[in-house]
Amino acid sequence: MPDFKDRDLIVRYSANQRTNHWIVAITFILLALSGLALFHPAFYWLTNLFGGGQWTRILHPWIGVVMFVSFVIFAATMWRSNLMDKRDWQWVKQSRDVVNKREDRVPESGKYNGGQKLLYFLQIILLLGLIITGIIMWRQYFWAFFPIGVIRVASLLHAFFAFVLICAIIIHIYAGLWVKGSVRAMTRGTVTPGWAWKHHRAWWRSLRDQRRRSTDTPIE
């Protein structure tokens, strides 16, 4: 059976990938809330969610470590699929067509489109920046290694990286909800052939060719 039928489901994310994704998502929310609580007195009331100001200061960096490690594992499994090529750069140039639901005009996407790939690398840069500046600011363990001037600069950069990451994640969530069927991929791990054909046609073709070569090979 070389071609897909409507009732077929295509595996997009494995169980391990979905688990890592949701660990990253949950820890991100906790970090955003605790970070806002520590950033400005107007948000200090959010410390009540973590047991008070002292517990918020204790938990925030450790949650950050959990998020960073989980993201590294998640990103490592997706590295090859997120390498940019000419087709992806052209997709980015024509992103307005995608927003206006004219996907037939843009180049066919692989497993991830140009926008998703740029977000992937942006997240890597931002999380590296956050973990480095976070360690510099972690006075409980690293207070003796950095002068106060470096710590102050790290604090400013940490807030900047966090702000950009929050904006990026908001766009990521909006895109996931806007493209019908995307949420299913991260909850059940599968998508329909129709979804793959519409949004990631080059990926769909590669899976079809794989099925034609060997119907016994699992489709992932």
MIDOSE-1310 file (N, C-alpha, C; in nm, 2 decimals, decimal comma, always signed):
residues 220
mpdf	+0,09/-0,12/+0,00/+0,00/+0,00/+0,00/+0,09/+0,12/+0,00; +0,13/+0,17/-0,12/+0,23/+0,28/-0,12/+0,18/+0,42/-0,08; +0,05/+0,44/-0,10/-0,01/+0,57/-0,07/-0,09/+0,57/+0,06; -0,11/+0,69/+0,11/-0,18/+0,70/+0,24/-0,33/+0,70/+0,21
kdrd	-0,41/+0,65/+0,30/-0,55/+0,66/+0,30/-0,59/+0,76/+0,41; -0,72/+0,81/+0,40/-0,77/+0,91/+0,49/-0,76/+0,86/+0,64; -0,78/+0,73/+0,66/-0,78/+0,68/+0,79/-0,65/+0,66/+0,85; -0,54/+0,67/+0,77/-0,41/+0,65/+0,82/-0,36/+0,77/+0,90
livr	-0,28/+0,74/+1,00/-0,22/+0,84/+1,08/-0,07/+0,84/+1,07; +0,00/+0,95/+1,06/+0,14/+0,96/+1,05/+0,20/+1,01/+1,18; +0,30/+0,93/+1,22/+0,37/+0,97/+1,35/+0,46/+1,09/+1,32; +0,43/+1,20/+1,40/+0,52/+1,32/+1,39/+0,61/+1,33/+1,50
ysan	+0,57/+1,30/+1,62/+0,65/+1,31/+1,74/+0,64/+1,18/+1,82; +0,75/+1,13/+1,87/+0,75/+1,01/+1,95/+0,71/+1,05/+2,10; +0,68/+0,94/+2,18/+0,64/+0,97/+2,31/+0,74/+1,04/+2,39; +0,87/+1,01/+2,37/+0,98/+1,08/+2,44/+0,98/+1,23/+2,40
qrtn	+0,97/+1,26/+2,28/+0,97/+1,39/+2,23/+0,85/+1,47/+2,29; +0,73/+1,41/+2,29/+0,62/+1,48/+2,35/+0,64/+1,50/+2,50; +0,69/+1,41/+2,57/+0,72/+1,42/+2,71/+0,82/+1,54/+2,74; +0,92/+1,54/+2,66/+1,02/+1,65/+2,68/+0,96/+1,79/+2,64
hwiv	+0,87/+1,79/+2,54/+0,81/+1,91/+2,50/+0,72/+1,97/+2,61; +0,65/+1,88/+2,68/+0,56/+1,93/+2,78/+0,63/+1,96/+2,91; +0,74/+1,90/+2,94/+0,83/+1,94/+3,05/+0,88/+2,08/+3,03; +0,93/+2,10/+2,90/+0,97/+2,24/+2,87/+0,86/+2,34/+2,88
aitf	+0,74/+2,30/+2,83/+0,63/+2,40/+2,83/+0,59/+2,43/+2,98; +0,58/+2,33/+3,06/+0,54/+2,35/+3,20/+0,64/+2,43/+3,28; +0,77/+2,40/+3,26/+0,87/+2,47/+3,33/+0,88/+2,61/+3,28; +0,86/+2,63/+3,15/+0,86/+2,77/+3,10/+0,75/+2,85/+3,16
illa	+0,63/+2,80/+3,18/+0,53/+2,88/+3,25/+0,57/+2,91/+3,39; +0,62/+2,81/+3,46/+0,67/+2,84/+3,60/+0,78/+2,94/+3,61; +0,87/+2,94/+3,51/+0,98/+3,03/+3,51/+0,93/+3,17/+3,47; +0,83/+3,18/+3,38/+0,78/+3,31/+3,34/+0,71/+3,38/+3,46
lsgl	+0,63/+3,30/+3,54/+0,56/+3,35/+3,65/+0,66/+3,39/+3,76; +0,75/+3,30/+3,80/+0,84/+3,33/+3,90/+0,94/+3,44/+3,86; +0,98/+3,45/+3,74/+1,06/+3,55/+3,69/+1,00/+3,69/+3,70; +0,87/+3,70/+3,66/+0,80/+3,82/+3,67/+0,79/+3,87/+3,82
alfh	+0,77/+3,77/+3,90/+0,76/+3,80/+4,05/+0,88/+3,86/+4,10; +1,00/+3,81/+4,05/+1,13/+3,87/+4,10/+1,17/+3,99/+4,02; +1,11/+4,02/+3,91/+1,15/+4,13/+3,82/+1,11/+4,26/+3,87; +0,98/+4,27/+3,91/+0,92/+4,40/+3,95/+0,83/+4,38/+4,07
pafy	+0,83/+4,48/+4,16/+0,74/+4,47/+4,28/+0,59/+4,46/+4,24; +0,55/+4,51/+4,12/+0,41/+4,50/+4,09/+0,37/+4,36/+4,07; +0,46/+4,27/+4,04/+0,43/+4,13/+4,02/+0,47/+4,04/+4,14; +0,51/+4,10/+4,25/+0,56/+4,02/+4,36/+0,45/+3,93/+4,42
wltn	+0,32/+3,96/+4,40/+0,22/+3,88/+4,45/+0,22/+3,74/+4,39; +0,29/+3,73/+4,27/+0,30/+3,59/+4,21/+0,38/+3,50/+4,29; +0,46/+3,55/+4,39/+0,54/+3,46/+4,47/+0,46/+3,37/+4,55; +0,33/+3,41/+4,58/+0,24/+3,33/+4,65/+0,22/+3,19/+4,59
lfgg	+0,23/+3,19/+4,46/+0,22/+3,06/+4,38/+0,33/+2,96/+4,42; +0,44/+3,01/+4,47/+0,56/+2,93/+4,49/+0,59/+2,92/+4,64; +0,51/+2,97/+4,73/+0,53/+2,96/+4,87/+0,60/+3,08/+4,93; +0,60/+3,19/+4,86/+0,66/+3,31/+4,91/+0,79/+3,35/+4,84
gqwt	+0,84/+3,47/+4,87/+0,95/+3,53/+4,80/+1,08/+3,44/+4,81; +1,11/+3,39/+4,93/+1,23/+3,31/+4,95/+1,22/+3,18/+4,87; +1,11/+3,11/+4,87/+1,10/+2,99/+4,79/+1,10/+3,02/+4,64; +1,05/+3,13/+4,60/+1,05/+3,17/+4,46/+1,20/+3,19/+4,42
rilh	+1,28/+3,26/+4,50/+1,42/+3,27/+4,47/+1,50/+3,14/+4,46; +1,46/+3,05/+4,55/+1,52/+2,92/+4,55/+1,48/+2,83/+4,43; +1,35/+2,83/+4,40/+1,30/+2,74/+4,30/+1,33/+2,79/+4,16; +1,33/+2,92/+4,13/+1,34/+2,97/+4,00/+1,47/+2,92/+3,92
pwig	+1,59/+2,93/+3,98/+1,70/+2,88/+3,90/+1,70/+2,73/+3,88; +1,65/+2,65/+3,98/+1,65/+2,51/+3,96/+1,55/+2,47/+3,86; +1,43/+2,53/+3,85/+1,34/+2,51/+3,74/+1,40/+2,54/+3,61; +1,48/+2,65/+3,61/+1,55/+2,69/+3,48/+1,65/+2,58/+3,44
vvmf	+1,72/+2,51/+3,53/+1,81/+2,40/+3,49/+1,73/+2,29/+3,43; +1,61/+2,25/+3,49/+1,53/+2,14/+3,44/+1,48/+2,18/+3,30; +1,44/+2,30/+3,28/+1,39/+2,34/+3,15/+1,51/+2,33/+3,04; +1,62/+2,38/+3,08/+1,74/+2,38/+2,99/+1,78/+2,24/+2,95
vsfv	+1,79/+2,15/+3,04/+1,83/+2,01/+3,01/+1,72/+1,95/+2,93; +1,60/+1,96/+2,96/+1,49/+1,90/+2,88/+1,49/+1,96/+2,74; +1,51/+2,09/+2,72/+1,51/+2,14/+2,59/+1,63/+2,09/+2,51; +1,75/+2,08/+2,57/+1,86/+2,03/+2,50/+1,83/+1,89/+2,45
ifaa	+1,77/+1,80/+2,53/+1,74/+1,67/+2,48/+1,64/+1,67/+2,37; +1,54/+1,76/+2,38/+1,43/+1,77/+2,28/+1,49/+1,82/+2,15; +1,57/+1,93/+2,16/+1,63/+1,99/+2,04/+1,73/+1,90/+1,97; +1,80/+1,81/+2,05/+1,90/+1,72/+1,99/+1,83/+1,62/+1,89
tmwr	+1,71/+1,58/+1,93/+1,64/+1,49/+1,84/+1,58/+1,55/+1,71; +1,58/+1,68/+1,71/+1,52/+1,75/+1,60/+1,62/+1,83/+1,51; +1,75/+1,82/+1,54/+1,86/+1,90/+1,48/+1,86/+1,89/+1,33; +1,87/+1,77/+1,28/+1,88/+1,75/+1,13/+1,75/+1,81/+1,06
snlm	+1,64/+1,79/+1,12/+1,52/+1,83/+1,05/+1,50/+1,98/+1,05; +1,58/+2,06/+1,13/+1,57/+2,20/+1,14/+1,68/+2,28/+1,07; +1,76/+2,21/+0,99/+1,87/+2,28/+0,92/+1,80/+2,36/+0,80; +1,84/+2,49/+0,79/+1,78/+2,57/+0,69/+1,84/+2,54/+0,55
dkrd	+1,75/+2,55/+0,45/+1,80/+2,55/+0,31/+1,74/+2,66/+0,23; +1,76/+2,67/+0,10/+1,71/+2,78/+0,01/+1,56/+2,78/+0,01; +1,50/+2,66/+0,01/+1,35/+2,65/+0,01/+1,29/+2,72/+0,14; +1,36/+2,70/+0,25/+1,31/+2,75/+0,38/+1,32/+2,91/+0,38
wqwv	+1,44/+2,96/+0,33/+1,45/+3,10/+0,32/+1,35/+3,17/+0,23; +1,31/+3,10/+0,12/+1,21/+3,15/+0,03/+1,07/+3,14/+0,10; +1,05/+3,04/+0,18/+0,93/+3,03/+0,26/+0,91/+3,15/+0,35; +1,02/+3,19/+0,42/+1,02/+3,30/+0,51/+0,99/+3,43/+0,44
kqsr	+1,05/+3,44/+0,32/+1,02/+3,56/+0,24/+0,87/+3,57/+0,20; +0,81/+3,46/+0,18/+0,67/+3,46/+0,14/+0,58/+3,42/+0,26; +0,62/+3,45/+0,38/+0,54/+3,41/+0,50/+0,41/+3,49/+0,50; +0,40/+3,60/+0,43/+0,27/+3,67/+0,43/+0,17/+3,59/+0,35
dvvn	+0,21/+3,51/+0,25/+0,12/+3,42/+0,18/+0,06/+3,32/+0,28; +0,15/+3,27/+0,37/+0,10/+3,17/+0,47/+0,00/+3,23/+0,56; +0,03/+3,35/+0,61/-0,07/+3,42/+0,70/-0,20/+3,44/+0,63; -0,20/+3,47/+0,51/-0,32/+3,49/+0,43/-0,38/+3,37/+0,37
kred	-0,33/+3,25/+0,42/-0,39/+3,12/+0,38/-0,37/+3,09/+0,23; -0,25/+3,13/+0,18/-0,22/+3,10/+0,04/-0,09/+3,01/+0,03; -0,10/+2,90/+0,11/+0,01/+2,81/+0,12/+0,05/+2,75/-0,01; -0,04/+2,75/-0,11/-0,01/+2,69/-0,24/+0,09/+2,77/-0,31
rvpe	+0,12/+2,89/-0,27/+0,21/+2,98/-0,34/+0,36/+2,97/-0,29; +0,37/+2,91/-0,17/+0,50/+2,91/-0,11/+0,57/+2,77/-0,14; +0,70/+2,76/-0,12/+0,77/+2,64/-0,15/+0,72/+2,53/-0,05; +0,72/+2,41/-0,10/+0,68/+2,29/-0,01/+0,78/+2,28/+0,11
sgky	+0,72/+2,26/+0,22/+0,80/+2,25/+0,35/+0,83/+2,10/+0,38; +0,94/+2,08/+0,44/+0,98/+1,95/+0,49/+0,91/+1,93/+0,62; +0,97/+1,85/+0,71/+0,90/+1,83/+0,84/+0,87/+1,96/+0,91; +0,96/+2,06/+0,90/+0,93/+2,19/+0,96/+0,95/+2,30/+0,85
nggq	+0,87/+2,40/+0,86/+0,88/+2,51/+0,76/+0,99/+2,61/+0,81; +1,01/+2,71/+0,72/+1,12/+2,81/+0,75/+1,09/+2,88/+0,88; +0,97/+2,92/+0,91/+0,94/+2,99/+1,03/+0,97/+2,90/+1,16; +0,93/+2,78/+1,15/+0,95/+2,69/+1,26/+1,10/+2,67/+1,29
klly	+1,18/+2,66/+1,18/+1,32/+2,64/+1,19/+1,39/+2,76/+1,25; +1,35/+2,88/+1,21/+1,40/+3,00/+1,27/+1,37/+3,01/+1,42; +1,25/+2,98/+1,45/+1,21/+2,98/+1,60/+1,29/+2,88/+1,67; +1,32/+2,76/+1,61/+1,40/+2,66/+1,68/+1,54/+2,72/+1,71
flqi	+1,61/+2,78/+1,62/+1,74/+2,84/+1,65/+1,74/+2,96/+1,74; +1,63/+3,04/+1,73/+1,61/+3,15/+1,82/+1,60/+3,10/+1,96; +1,53/+2,99/+1,98/+1,51/+2,93/+2,12/+1,65/+2,88/+2,17; +1,72/+2,82/+2,08/+1,86/+2,78/+2,13/+1,94/+2,89/+2,18
illl	+1,95/+3,00/+2,10/+2,03/+3,12/+2,13/+1,98/+3,18/+2,26; +1,84/+3,20/+2,28/+1,79/+3,26/+2,39/+1,81/+3,17/+2,52; +1,79/+3,04/+2,51/+1,81/+2,96/+2,63/+1,96/+2,95/+2,67; +2,05/+2,95/+2,57/+2,19/+2,96/+2,60/+2,22/+3,09/+2,68
glii	+2,16/+3,20/+2,63/+2,18/+3,32/+2,70/+2,12/+3,33/+2,84; +2,01/+3,27/+2,85/+1,94/+3,26/+2,98/+2,02/+3,18/+3,08; +2,07/+3,06/+3,04/+2,14/+2,97/+3,13/+2,27/+3,03/+3,17; +2,34/+3,10/+3,08/+2,47/+3,16/+3,11/+2,45/+3,28/+3,21
tgii	+2,36/+3,37/+3,17/+2,34/+3,48/+3,26/+2,27/+3,44/+3,39; +2,19/+3,33/+3,39/+2,13/+3,28/+3,51/+2,24/+3,23/+3,61; +2,34/+3,16/+3,56/+2,44/+3,11/+3,64/+2,52/+3,22/+3,70; +2,55/+3,33/+3,62/+2,62/+3,44/+3,67/+2,55/+3,51/+3,79
mwrq	+2,41/+3,51/+3,78/+2,33/+3,57/+3,88/+2,30/+3,48/+4,00; +2,33/+3,36/+3,99/+2,30/+3,26/+4,10/+2,40/+3,28/+4,21; +2,37/+3,37/+4,30/+2,46/+3,41/+4,40/+2,49/+3,30/+4,50; +2,39/+3,21/+4,53/+2,41/+3,11/+4,63/+2,53/+3,02/+4,60
yfwa	+2,56/+3,00/+4,47/+2,67/+2,90/+4,44/+2,78/+2,97/+4,36; +2,76/+3,08/+4,29/+2,86/+3,14/+4,21/+2,89/+3,28/+4,24; +2,86/+3,33/+4,36/+2,88/+3,47/+4,40/+3,03/+3,51/+4,40; +3,12/+3,41/+4,42/+3,26/+3,45/+4,43/+3,33/+3,45/+4,30
ffpi	+3,27/+3,41/+4,19/+3,33/+3,40/+4,06/+3,32/+3,53/+3,97; +3,22/+3,61/+4,00/+3,19/+3,72/+3,91/+3,18/+3,85/+3,99; +3,24/+3,96/+3,94/+3,23/+4,09/+4,01/+3,09/+4,15/+4,00; +3,05/+4,24/+4,08/+2,91/+4,29/+4,08/+2,87/+4,36/+3,95
gvir	+2,97/+4,42/+3,88/+2,94/+4,48/+3,75/+2,89/+4,38/+3,65; +2,96/+4,26/+3,65/+2,92/+4,16/+3,56/+2,79/+4,10/+3,59; +2,76/+4,09/+3,72/+2,63/+4,04/+3,76/+2,52/+4,14/+3,72; +2,54/+4,27/+3,73/+2,44/+4,36/+3,69/+2,41/+4,36/+3,54
vasl	+2,52/+4,35/+3,46/+2,50/+4,33/+3,32/+2,42/+4,20/+3,29; +2,46/+4,09/+3,35/+2,39/+3,97/+3,33/+2,24/+3,98/+3,37; +2,21/+4,05/+3,47/+2,07/+4,07/+3,51/+1,99/+4,14/+3,40; +2,05/+4,24/+3,34/+1,98/+4,31/+3,23/+1,96/+4,22/+3,11
lhaf	+2,07/+4,15/+3,08/+2,06/+4,06/+2,96/+1,96/+3,94/+2,99; +1,96/+3,89/+3,11/+1,87/+3,79/+3,15/+1,72/+3,83/+3,13; +1,69/+3,95/+3,17/+1,56/+4,00/+3,15/+1,52/+4,02/+3,00; +1,62/+4,07/+2,93/+1,60/+4,09/+2,78/+1,58/+3,95/+2,71
fafv	+1,66/+3,86/+2,74/+1,64/+3,72/+2,68/+1,51/+3,66/+2,72; +1,47/+3,68/+2,84/+1,34/+3,63/+2,89/+1,22/+3,69/+2,82; +1,23/+3,82/+2,80/+1,12/+3,90/+2,73/+1,11/+3,85/+2,59; +1,22/+3,84/+2,52/+1,22/+3,79/+2,38/+1,16/+3,65/+2,37
lica	+1,21/+3,56/+2,46/+1,16/+3,42/+2,46/+1,01/+3,42/+2,49; +0,96/+3,50/+2,58/+0,82/+3,50/+2,61/+0,74/+3,54/+2,48; +0,79/+3,64/+2,41/+0,72/+3,68/+2,29/+0,73/+3,57/+2,18; +0,84/+3,50/+2,17/+0,86/+3,40/+2,07/+0,76/+3,28/+2,11
iiih	+0,75/+3,25/+2,23/+0,66/+3,14/+2,27/+0,51/+3,17/+2,25; +0,48/+3,30/+2,27/+0,34/+3,34/+2,24/+0,31/+3,32/+2,09; +0,40/+3,36/+2,01/+0,38/+3,34/+1,86/+0,37/+3,19/+1,83; +0,46/+3,11/+1,90/+0,46/+2,96/+1,88/+0,32/+2,90/+1,92
iyag	+0,27/+2,95/+2,03/+0,14/+2,90/+2,08/+0,03/+2,94/+1,98; +0,03/+3,06/+1,94/-0,07/+3,11/+1,85/-0,07/+3,04/+1,72; +0,05/+3,01/+1,66/+0,07/+2,94/+1,54/+0,01/+2,79/+1,55; +0,04/+2,73/+1,67/+0,00/+2,60/+1,70/-0,16/+2,59/+1,70
lwvk	-0,22/+2,69/+1,76/-0,37/+2,69/+1,76/-0,43/+2,74/+1,63; -0,36/+2,82/+1,56/-0,41/+2,87/+1,43/-0,41/+2,76/+1,32; -0,30/+2,68/+1,32/-0,30/+2,57/+1,22/-0,37/+2,45/+1,28; -0,49/+2,43/+1,24/-0,57/+2,32/+1,29/-0,51/+2,19/+1,27
gsvr	-0,50/+2,11/+1,38/-0,44/+1,98/+1,38/-0,30/+1,97/+1,44; -0,24/+2,09/+1,46/-0,11/+2,09/+1,52/-0,10/+2,05/+1,66; -0,21/+2,09/+1,74/-0,21/+2,05/+1,88/-0,21/+1,90/+1,90; -0,29/+1,83/+1,81/-0,29/+1,69/+1,81/-0,16/+1,63/+1,80
amtr	-0,07/+1,69/+1,72/+0,07/+1,63/+1,70/+0,14/+1,63/+1,83; +0,12/+1,73/+1,92/+0,20/+1,73/+2,05/+0,12/+1,67/+2,16; +0,00/+1,62/+2,14/-0,08/+1,55/+2,25/-0,08/+1,40/+2,22; -0,11/+1,37/+2,09/-0,12/+1,23/+2,05/+0,00/+1,18/+1,97
gtvt	+0,07/+1,27/+1,92/+0,19/+1,24/+1,84/+0,17/+1,21/+1,69; +0,05/+1,22/+1,65/+0,02/+1,19/+1,51/-0,06/+1,30/+1,44; -0,05/+1,30/+1,30/-0,12/+1,39/+1,22/-0,19/+1,31/+1,11; -0,28/+1,37/+1,04/-0,35/+1,30/+0,93/-0,27/+1,32/+0,80
pgwa	-0,28/+1,23/+0,70/-0,21/+1,26/+0,58/-0,26/+1,39/+0,51; -0,38/+1,43/+0,53/-0,43/+1,55/+0,47/-0,36/+1,67/+0,54; -0,34/+1,67/+0,67/-0,26/+1,78/+0,74/-0,12/+1,78/+0,69; -0,05/+1,67/+0,67/+0,08/+1,67/+0,62/+0,09/+1,72/+0,48
wkhh	+0,00/+1,68/+0,40/+0,00/+1,72/+0,26/-0,02/+1,88/+0,25; -0,11/+1,93/+0,33/-0,14/+2,07/+0,32/-0,03/+2,16/+0,37; +0,03/+2,12/+0,49/+0,13/+2,21/+0,56/+0,27/+2,17/+0,54; +0,30/+2,04/+0,51/+0,44/+2,00/+0,50/+0,45/+1,90/+0,39
raww	+0,42/+1,95/+0,27/+0,41/+1,86/+0,15/+0,54/+1,78/+0,12; +0,65/+1,84/+0,13/+0,78/+1,77/+0,10/+0,80/+1,66/+0,20; +0,76/+1,68/+0,32/+0,77/+1,58/+0,42/+0,68/+1,46/+0,39; +0,56/+1,50/+0,35/+0,46/+1,40/+0,31/+0,51/+1,31/+0,19
rslr	+0,57/+1,38/+0,10/+0,63/+1,30/-0,02/+0,74/+1,21/+0,02; +0,82/+1,25/+0,12/+0,93/+1,16/+0,16/+0,88/+1,04/+0,23; +0,77/+1,06/+0,31/+0,71/+0,95/+0,38/+0,64/+0,86/+0,29; +0,58/+0,91/+0,18/+0,52/+0,83/+0,08/+0,62/+0,74/+0,01
dqrr	+0,73/+0,81/-0,03/+0,84/+0,73/-0,10/+0,90/+0,63/-0,01; +0,91/+0,66/+0,12/+0,96/+0,56/+0,22/+0,86/+0,44/+0,22; +0,74/+0,47/+0,22/+0,64/+0,36/+0,23/+0,64/+0,27/+0,10; +0,66/+0,34/-0,01/+0,67/+0,27/-0,13/+0,79/+0,17/-0,14
rstd	+0,90/+0,22/-0,08/+1,02/+0,14/-0,08/+1,01/+0,02/+0,01; +0,94/+0,04/+0,12/+0,92/-0,08/+0,21/+0,80/-0,05/+0,30; +0,70/-0,12/+0,28/+0,58/-0,11/+0,35/+0,59/-0,16/+0,50; +0,70/-0,23/+0,52/+0,73/-0,28/+0,66/+0,80/-0,18/+0,74
tpie	+0,85/-0,07/+0,69/+0,93/+0,02/+0,77/+0,83/+0,12/+0,84; +0,84/+0,13/+0,97/+0,75/+0,23/+1,04/+0,77/+0,37/+0,99; +0,66/+0,44/+0,98/+0,67/+0,58/+0,93/+0,68/+0,67/+1,05; +0,79/+0,75/+1,05/+0,82/+0,84/+1,16/+0,85/+0,98/+1,11
